[in-house]
């Protein structure tokens, strides 16, 4: 099965709330959930954990400090228990963070045992930029992968995001409070090994000191894992 995007399952914004719980959604057992958390905290690991209403297990893939323009956490969750009534819940360090954006997307046909392949280092755009291209990952380990670009933007006015070339499946959320944060996630499926970058654009008029932060996470398709298992099964005496 080739890696594929399924749907944006949940997204939202919260300011100065100790515990955040998403609206209920319906994932499919055997798929993978990917959650981006974008926050204005100046520290990593500001979210200590994500809880699933259906008992599925979330694991942090990366937590990187983008400064006030958006710290980015990415978490993954193999869906063991699918069906209606799933939610995510999490708390965050309010001494450092005043707002957080979450976006949950679902993909299929991926390696559930060890889904994360490559992660780029978070970097920031120039001040008052309307476009941003992330740092590049190292070359991917296999051809069949799904690439997620995640972006953060600190602005109190509504943000309109435009997908980068080759990317689809935009998920985004944010708020217009005095401590607002905006976030976006996009993806694409690739069929050849190589380095990966993501780009995005946002509407202008955000102030001279505002930047966009971004990084890339690639998720391995299940094809290589299945082929490897079949190969060793064939060699077994």
C-alpha positions in Angstrom: 0.0 0.0 0.0 1.4 3.4 -1.0 1.4 6.2 1.7 -1.5 8.6 1.3 -3.2 11.5 3.0 -6.6 10.8 4.4 -8.1 13.9 6.1 -7.6 16.7 8.5 -9.3 15.3 11.6 -9.1 18.1 14.1 -7.7 21.7 14.5 -8.1 24.6 16.9 -6.6 27.4 18.9 -6.5 28.0 22.6 -5.3 30.9 24.7 -4.4 30.6 28.4 -6.2 27.4 29.0 -4.6 24.7 31.1 -6.0 21.7 29.3 -7.2 21.6 25.7 -9.5 19.0 24.2 -10.3 18.7 20.5 -13.7 18.1 19.0 -14.5 14.4 18.5 -13.4 12.8 15.2 -13.4 9.3 13.6 -10.0 7.9 12.6 -9.5 4.5 10.9 -7.7 1.7 12.7 -4.4 0.8 11.0 -3.8 4.4 9.9 -1.5 7.0 11.5 -2.4 10.4 13.1 0.1 13.2 12.9 -0.4 16.2 15.2 1.3 19.6 14.9 1.4 21.9 17.9 2.5 25.5 17.3 3.0 27.7 20.3 4.5 31.1 21.3 6.6 29.6 24.1 10.4 30.2 24.1 11.1 26.6 25.1 10.9 23.0 23.8 8.6 20.3 25.2 6.0 22.8 26.4 3.4 20.1 25.8 4.2 17.1 28.1 1.9 14.6 26.5 -1.2 14.0 24.4 -4.0 11.8 25.6 -6.4 9.8 23.4 -10.0 9.3 24.4 -9.8 5.8 22.8 -6.5 4.8 24.4 -4.3 5.2 21.4 -0.6 6.2 22.1 0.9 9.4 21.1 4.7 9.8 20.7 6.7 13.0 20.2 8.7 13.1 17.0 10.3 16.5 17.6 10.1 19.7 19.7 11.9 22.7 18.4 12.3 26.3 19.5 11.4 28.9 16.9 11.3 31.7 19.4 8.2 33.9 19.7 7.2 33.2 16.1 6.2 29.6 16.9 7.7 26.7 18.7 6.8 23.5 16.8 6.0 20.1 18.3 5.1 17.1 16.0 3.6 14.0 17.5 2.5 10.7 15.9 -0.1 8.1 16.9 -0.8 4.7 15.3 -4.5 4.1 15.4 -5.1 0.9 17.2 -8.7 1.7 18.2 -10.5 3.5 15.5 -14.1 4.7 15.1 -16.2 7.6 16.3 -15.6 9.4 19.6 -11.8 10.0 19.4 -10.4 13.2 20.8 -7.0 14.5 21.8 -6.3 16.3 25.1 -3.2 18.0 26.2 -1.9 20.6 28.7 0.9 23.1 28.1 3.3 25.2 30.2 1.4 28.4 30.7 4.4 30.1 32.4 6.1 30.2 29.0 3.2 29.9 26.5 0.1 32.0 26.2 -1.5 30.3 23.2 -1.3 27.1 21.2 -2.6 25.9 17.8 -3.2 22.2 17.1 -3.7 20.4 13.8 -4.3 16.6 13.5 -4.1 14.9 10.1 -4.5 11.2 9.2 -2.5 9.2 6.7 -2.7 5.6 5.5 -0.2 3.1 4.1 2.6 4.0 6.4 5.0 2.2 8.7 3.2 2.2 12.0 6.1 0.6 14.0 8.6 3.3 13.2 6.9 6.0 11.1 9.3 9.0 11.3 12.2 9.1 8.9 13.7 12.6 8.5 13.1 15.9 10.3 14.5 19.3 9.3 15.8 21.9 11.7 13.2 24.7 12.4 14.1 28.0 10.8 12.5 31.4 10.5 11.7 33.7 7.6 12.9 37.3 7.3 10.9 40.0 9.2 7.5 40.8 7.7 8.0 38.0 5.0 4.9 36.7 3.2 6.6 33.5 2.0 8.9 30.9 3.8 10.8 27.9 2.7 12.0 25.5 5.4 15.4 24.0 5.9 16.0 20.8 4.0 16.0 17.3 5.5 18.7 14.8 4.9 17.9 12.4 2.0 14.9 10.1 2.8 15.6 6.5 3.5 13.0 5.1 1.0 11.1 6.3 -2.0 7.6 5.9 -0.7 7.0 8.6 2.0 4.6 11.3 2.9 6.1 14.8 3.7 4.6 17.2 6.2 5.5 20.8 6.3 4.5 22.6 9.5 4.5 26.4 10.0 3.9 28.9 12.8 3.1 32.6 12.7 2.5 35.0 15.6 -0.1 37.6 14.5 -3.3 39.0 15.9 -5.1 39.4 12.6 -6.6 36.5 10.5 -4.0 34.6 8.5 -4.7 33.2 5.0 -2.2 30.5 4.0 -1.3 29.4 0.4 0.2 26.0 -0.2 3.7 25.6 -1.5 4.4 24.1 -4.9 3.6 20.4 -4.9 1.9 20.4 -1.5 -1.8 19.8 -0.8 -4.0 19.0 2.1 -3.8 22.3 4.0 -4.8 22.2 7.7 -4.7 25.5 9.6 -6.0 27.3 12.7 -5.4 30.3 14.8 -6.9 33.1 16.9 -7.1 36.9 17.0 -6.6 37.5 20.7 -3.7 39.7 22.0 -1.7 36.5 22.4 -2.6 35.0 19.1 -0.8 32.2 17.2 -1.4 30.8 13.8 -0.3 27.5 12.4 -0.6 25.5 9.2 0.3 22.0 8.0 0.6 20.7 4.4 1.7 17.5 2.9 2.7 15.6 -0.3 3.4 12.0 -1.2 6.8 11.4 -2.8 8.0 8.4 -4.8 11.7 8.9 -4.9 14.4 9.3 -2.3 16.0 12.7 -1.8 16.1 15.8 0.5 12.7 17.4 1.3 11.7 21.0 1.9 8.3 22.8 2.3 7.2 26.3 1.4 4.2 28.3 2.2 2.8 31.8 1.7 0.7 34.0 4.0 -1.1 37.3 3.6 0.8 40.5 4.3 0.4 43.3 6.9 1.6 41.5 10.0 4.2 44.0 11.3 7.9 44.6 10.6 9.2 42.2 13.3 6.9 39.2 12.6 8.4 36.1 11.0 7.2 32.7 9.9 8.8 29.5 11.4 8.7 26.1 9.7 10.1 22.6 9.6 9.6 19.3 7.7 8.8 15.8 9.0 8.8 12.8 6.6 6.8 9.6 7.3 7.8 6.3 5.9 5.5 4.3 3.7 4.7 0.8 4.6 5.9 -0.7 1.3 9.5 -1.0 2.3 8.7 -2.5 5.7 6.4 -5.1 4.2 9.0 -6.0 1.5 11.7 -6.4 4.1 9.5 -8.7 6.1 8.6 -10.8 3.1 12.4 -11.1 2.2 13.4 -12.4 5.6 10.4 -14.8 5.6 11.6 -16.2 2.2 15.1 -16.8 3.6 13.9 -18.5 6.8 14.8 -22.3 6.6 
